[in-house]
Amino acid sequence: MRNYMLWQKKTNYTGKVIIGTIAGIAAGLTAGLLTAPRPGRETRQIISGRTSETLSEMKKNLAQTREKVLHKAEEATSDI
């Protein structure tokens, strides 16, 4: 039980670090884009393009992770 509690505590800490890092990166990129010496229209186009790229990458990574999880679940159930 103690090992589980230590594992859970470590997992929660890792998740918080990852979320904090992602939030910091997003805030830094947003501040950098908004203070850049470009016209508003051009900045909005850049933000829109990067958002689309990021979303497509996230969808691809999510699909790959989903496939890996399903494969592992099938392996685990076949072992049982």
C-alpha positions in Angstrom: 0.0 0.0 0.0 2.8 2.4 0.9 4.5 1.8 -2.5 1.2 2.6 -4.3 0.9 5.8 -2.4 4.5 6.8 -3.3 3.8 5.9 -6.9 0.6 8.0 -6.9 2.3 10.9 -5.4 5.1 10.8 -8.0 2.6 10.4 -10.8 0.6 13.5 -9.6 3.8 15.5 -9.4 4.9 14.5 -12.9 1.5 15.5 -14.3 1.6 18.9 -12.6 5.1 19.5 -14.0 4.0 18.6 -17.5 0.9 20.8 -17.3 2.9 23.7 -15.9 5.5 23.3 -18.7 2.8 23.3 -21.4 1.1 26.3 -19.9 4.4 28.2 -19.7 5.2 27.4 -23.3 1.8 28.5 -24.5 2.0 31.8 -22.4 5.5 32.5 -23.8 4.5 31.9 -27.4 1.3 34.0 -27.0 3.2 36.9 -25.4 5.9 36.7 -28.1 3.4 36.7 -30.9 1.4 39.5 -29.5 4.4 41.8 -28.9 6.0 41.1 -32.3 6.3 44.0 -34.6 3.8 42.8 -37.2 0.4 43.9 -38.3 -2.5 42.4 -36.5 -3.8 40.5 -39.6 -0.5 38.9 -40.2 -0.1 37.9 -36.5 -3.6 36.3 -36.5 -2.8 34.4 -39.7 0.4 33.0 -38.0 -1.5 32.1 -34.9 -4.2 30.4 -36.9 -1.7 28.4 -39.0 0.3 27.3 -36.0 -2.9 26.3 -34.1 -4.0 24.2 -37.1 -0.6 22.5 -37.3 -0.6 21.8 -33.6 -4.1 20.4 -33.6 -3.3 18.1 -36.5 -0.1 16.8 -34.8 -2.1 16.3 -31.6 -4.7 14.3 -33.4 -2.1 12.2 -35.1 -0.3 11.5 -31.8 -3.6 10.7 -30.1 -4.5 8.2 -32.8 -1.1 6.6 -32.5 -1.3 6.4 -28.7 -4.9 5.0 -28.9 -3.7 2.3 -31.3 -0.8 1.4 -28.9 -3.2 1.2 -25.9 -5.6 -1.0 -27.8 -2.8 -3.3 -28.9 -1.5 -3.6 -25.3 -5.0 -4.2 -24.0 -5.5 -6.9 -26.6 -2.2 -8.5 -25.6 -3.1 -8.4 -22.0 -6.6 -9.9 -22.5 -5.1 -12.7 -24.7 -2.6 -13.5 -22.0 -5.4 -13.9 -19.5 
